[in-house]
Amino acid sequence: MGDRMIYFDNAATTFPKPKEVYDAIMEAMKEYGANPGRSGHKLALKMSREIYKTRELLAQLFNVSNPMNIIFTGNCTDSLNIVIKGLLKEGDHVITTSMEHNSVLRPLHALKKKGVDVTIVQADNMGRINPEDIRRSIKDNTKLIATTHVSNLTGTILPVEEIGKIAKDNGIYYLVDAAQSAGVYDIDVEKMNIDFLAFPGHKSLLGPQGTGGLYIREGIDVEEMKQGGTGSASHLLDQPHICPDRYESGTLNGPGIVGLGAGVNYILREGIERIRKHEIKLTKHFMEEVLKIDKVKVYGPLDIAEHGPVVAINILGADSSEVSYVLDEKYNIATRPGLHCAPLAHKTIGTLEEGVVRFSFGPFNTHEEIDIAIRAIKEITLEL
């Protein structure tokens, strides 16, 4: 067993974070941890300013012209639910894919019971989506196309720019789940014709858990999921319709959002391209070596150009949970087994019964760690 944990579960949450993220959170907690937007004193105003700086940094990262169109949420699931439930009504049609996470599939399934028509476009067994299949699924009442950007199971990169063009050409809104791409892949909401971008703060944006966000294109009316105190228009019993207040009832996770800002600032300073190249090199290294091992099956596209830093494998004849347990207990390597909250994606690649062992790489992983993991997998194949 190694002395320290090798962490290959970055698709669930990135760990560790840059030091400046921890420092920013602690400073916010200790030095100005007041309630933003609720009081006019110095500490509350300081917290409000720091939260706004994070909006500006995210707007810069995603090419959003107005930072006020970025809403803070508790996580990516909150963001996806706001759009799906706030936009779709009985009689509307929505198109999604078989590669989606349950944070898209479950809200859509709930709406299906209330009269929303749902089409799930089938991916191939590598998790790839043909944009033409989406185009062919469009109906007169299609209101929304919702897709992930990078599969949390196979790492397959979906052609979001092509899908965005199809949506725009047909006057349909486009929602992108950027849970596995924000902070690693270039996202330009204008160039990609993205109307709604949902993202977590705690994954590749390097912020803490309990943070997430949602971009809503200017002028689109999405009904809020909750009403409450916003610190604005407090004399009215109606929820204010200004952005972001409409969607930010209750006290925000101020220190967490400040930490998220520090994470985004780290990405902008280091360069998203440098971070992406590092993670792609790690992924390529892992895939090339693991493919040489007998009894190991690798899922998803084998072309690195189609592949994000998420790799799903199985050791043939072994349960994915057992393999992950041995990696953790004997080798101190953290991975995630099972179904990854994406049952249709597992059905698509043929692993619904056994699940897979998922390795997901982050900016602070090393090639030495990849080599250790490969040696561990080789040993496990001989033992199981």
C-alpha positions, -999 to +999 in steps of 0.1 A: +000+000+000+013+035-009+019+061+018-005+086+003-038+084-015-037+086-053-069+103-062-085+093-095-121+104-087-120+140-101-152+134-121-170+132-087-152+162-072-117+176-078-093+169-049-071+186-038-079+222-047-053+249-053-040+264-020-055+298-029-090+283-029-086+271+007-071+305+017-099+325+000-126+305+018-109+308+051-103+345+047-140+350+038-151+330+068-129+348+092-126+384+079-158+393+062-183+364+066-214+386+066-247+382+046-243+395+011-270+418-002-289+420+031-272+448+049-254+481+040-225+477+064-189+473+053-187+435+058-219+428+039-208+450+010-173+434+009-190+399+006-213+412-021-183+426-041-163+394-038-193+373-050-197+397-080-160+392-088-167+355-091-196+362-115-172+383-136-145+356-137-171+330-148-184+354-174-149+358-187-144+320-188-176+313-207-178+344-229-209+357-211-214+394-219-234+403-187-222+387-154-257+392-139-269+364-162-249+340-141-269+326-112-253+308-082-268+275-071-259+247-047-246+224-074-251+215-111-282+194-103-299+225-090-290+244-121-304+217-144-336+214-125-342+252-127-341+251-165-359+218-170-387+225-146-389+263-151-391+261-189-410+230-199-448+228-196-474+203-205-475+197-243-439+207-248-413+184-264-377+180-253-348+161-269-320+146-248-296+117-251-289+082-237-256+095-222-272+119-197-267+119-160-297+113-137-297+150-129-311+155-164-330+122-168-349+122-135-364+157-138-374+149-174-389+116-163-409+135-136-421+160-162-431+131-186-457+121-160-471+157-162-475+157-200-441+167-213-430+147-244-394+134-240-373+119-269-340+102-258-316+100-288-296+068-286-258+070-287-236+043-302-218+018-280-189+043-276-212+069-262-211+091-294-241+111-305-249+118-342-262+154-344-284+144-373-303+120-350-311+151-329-322+170-360-345+142-371-361+141-336-373+177-338-411+182-338-433+213-341-436+215-303-399+209-295-389+236-270-356+223-256-325+202-265-306+191-234-272+173-236-241+168-216-208+182-230-186+153-218-200+120-206-193+113-169-191+075-178-171+071-210-155+106-213-170+109-247-171+145-259-204+155-275-205+178-305-221+207-286-213+233-312-231+213-340-260+206-317-262+243-308-264+253-344-292+228-350-311+243-320-306+279-332-316+271-368-348+256-355-356+282-329-351+257-300-334+264-267-302+245-259-292+234-224-257+221-219-247+201-188-210+211-183-204+190-152-174+173-167-162+200-191-163+235-173-128+243-164-111+219-188-127+225-222-133+258-239-169+269-236-181+299-255-219+304-250-221+327-281-201+306-305-217+273-293-253+288-293-258+277-257-289+293-241-284+276-207-251+264-192-253+244-160-220+238-141-208+226-107-183+246-087-166+216-071-153+197-101-129+211-127-136+248-117-117+238-085-142+254-061-157+238-030-187+215-027-220+233-023-214+256-052-227+256-087-240+280-113-263+285-143-260+309-172-294+319-187-293+338-220-307+374-217-344+376-224-354+340-218-382+336-192-375+306-169-398+303-139-379+302-106-381+271-085-385+289-052-395+323-039-381+341-008-358+368+004-334+383-022-325+416-005-341+434-034-377+448-038-384+437-003-416+457-002-432+434-028-447+400-021-440+390-057-406+375-065-385+401-083-379+392-120-344+408-122-314+385-128-298+370-108-321+379-078-351+359-093-332+326-088-311+334-057-337+334-029-321+329+005-285+334+017-259+324-008-229+303+001-207+334+002-174+318+013-179+289-011-185+313-040-154+333-031-135+300-031-150+292-065-138+325-077-103+316-065-105+284-085-116+301-117-089+327-112-064+298-110-077+284-143-075+317-160-040+324-147-026+289-155-044+287-188-073+263-195-054+250-225-024+240-204-046+223-179-065+205-207-033+193-224-020+180-191-052+160-184-053+147-219-017+135-217-025+117-185-056+101-201-037+090-232-009+075-210-035+056-190-055+044-220-024+032-239-011+012-210-043-003-198-052-015-233-021-037-232-033-056-202-051-089-208-086-093-192-091-055-191-119-039-212-119-002-219-151+016-228-158+047-249-139+060-279-102+051-281-094+082-301-081+108-275-096+136-297-131+123-287-122+116-251-122+137-219-102+128-188-126+101-177-119+064-185-142+035-177-127+000-174-136-035-162-115-065-154-133-093-171-149-117-147-145-093-117-171-071-100-164-034-105-171-027-068-146-054-058-119-040-081-124-005-068-123-018-032-090-035-038-076-004-054-085+016-024-076-008+004-045-024-010-031+003-032-045+035-018-060+045-052-094+062-052-117+054-081-155+051-085-173+019-093-209+011-101-235+029-123-223+066-118-259+079-117-261+073-155-282+041-161-290+047-197-254+054-205-245+021-189-272+004-210-258+021-241-223+006-235-236-027-222-225-024-185-259-020-167-254-053-148-218-051-137-211-013-138-175-001-144-145+012-125-141+049-134-107+066-134-109+104-137-079+126-139-074+162-126-048+190-129-027+177-100-024+141-110+010+129-124+023+104-148+040+086-120+006+080-104-006+066-137+023+041-137+014+031-102-022+025-111-013+005-142+010-018-121-019-022-096-044-032-123-019-057-137-015-073-102-053-073-096-059-091-130-036-119-118-052-122-084-090-120-092 
